[in-house]
Amino acid sequence: MENDVLDNGEPDQPLTDERERRSLYRHPLAAVGGALIAAGAFAFVVLSAIDIASDVENPYRSLVTFVGAPAIFTTGVILFLVAARIQVRKARKAGEDINFVLRVAPSDPRYMRNLWVFLGLTALFVVVVGWSGFKAYEATDSVSFCGESCHVMDPQNVTYANGAHARVPCVDCHIGPGGGFWVKSKIDGVRQLVATFRNSYDRPIHTPVVSLRPAQQTCEGCHWPEQFFGQKLTNRTYYTTDEANSPWTISLLVNVGGGNPRTGELEGIHWHMLSAAEVEYIATDEKRQEIPWVRVTDRDTGEVTVYADPDEEYPDPENPETEVRLFDCMDCHNRPSHSFQPPATSINLELSTGTIASDLPFVRSIGLELLNAEYETTKAATDAIASGLAGFYAAEYPEQAAELAGKITAATAALQRVYENNFFPEMNTDYRVRTNNLSHFVNDGCFRCHSSDLESDTGEQISADCESCHAIVAQGPTDDLNELEDDLGGFKFEHPVDIGGVWETVKCTQCHNPSSGY
């Protein structure tokens, strides 16, 4: 009993208090949770520093920094709390009073074992999270992530790769810098993921993209409208659908316009974006092709001019529910990266470069017919192109079949390539559903407002003068510009096929439309 009493005569304190003081790391799950907490916190700090210090905006960096790292940290907290809960329940079942402390207990083998597990896992998780975070950042910033990881995006991916912006990452245009549109894109991404999983996505993918960021915040990061000025010479060779595939070359001096550095005047096509006039419009269809109302406001004087179609009803512009759209770059350049070429445009290019022999009789005509036909799959289309072309020449030019064989083979390969790059039957996608508003050939484009029935209260109409946009400086029946007479003063347009003066009274698109393909 001597050991039970202190020198002052009071009994010793029970030793159970010391035994009941448990470390939070007594359970292995707590070690795993603690390691994840440390790794997540480390990743967040490092990636946040990179985000702050980097001069280059990257929308997907936020995904890793502000979603990935916190998710790891949160998972660790949850596991840690679960471990604590397990220990509490176990202690209570044993009738113990629990007093958790964060302390080092080198004399406790279980504690030391879990401590080493914690330290080892922490080091491992830090390395893994750091490496995977960096690779995730690289992957989500890539074009393959946007275009190749999802088969639904195949039409967009193929046309992007063949387009003028093939070296511009998708995220630069579709998201841009800052967090607001990043959040919107992630929310929409969840919807797209569910639709893909359920196989309920649109075929074709719906356009235009309603939530697309304003062009001034994306396109104008590279394209500086204030520096657009002058004229651009464009040479184009067309081929007719006769037996000889007769060429017709036209040389256009396009008034790109903008600010004229010599006169200081705003002129040409980009007047829309640079003048003091604010242009707004109402479209009555989701493709923004039917425009019965346009309002032009002079920002300097406040003068407002409204052009409207007197024979068509349109939504009240004063109604808050009416979308009055502010005109911007995308209203003309609506397919800057994903252009689905009409078959005539592609065939003209193949003929002009020689990949399709221009002396192959009626090749343009039969090519248009084969490309415009309806097919269930790409494989069915390429097979039909091969058999259709071979069958046509076997039936119409049997005596020349051997002589034309090589040219037919080359033409077949070219037409199949044209189809694979511009037609996607599995997604119901081609130039007929992907309206291109740049110019006024096949789609109305400029003609939606110009050369329309819109007029102001005073009877004034929006200009339809061809020379305000371009001047014809050379034209004629050849594919050699050197054979053409040229004049910078401009020529009157001459139609490649003699149709009299009909072209002066109707829009080009009354003949050249999606149904014809040229």
Summary of the structure (lengths in Angstrom):
residues: 518
radius of gyration: 34.6
end to end distance: 110.8
largest distance: 128.9
contacts: 1455
relative contact order: 0.09
helix: 47%
strand: 12%
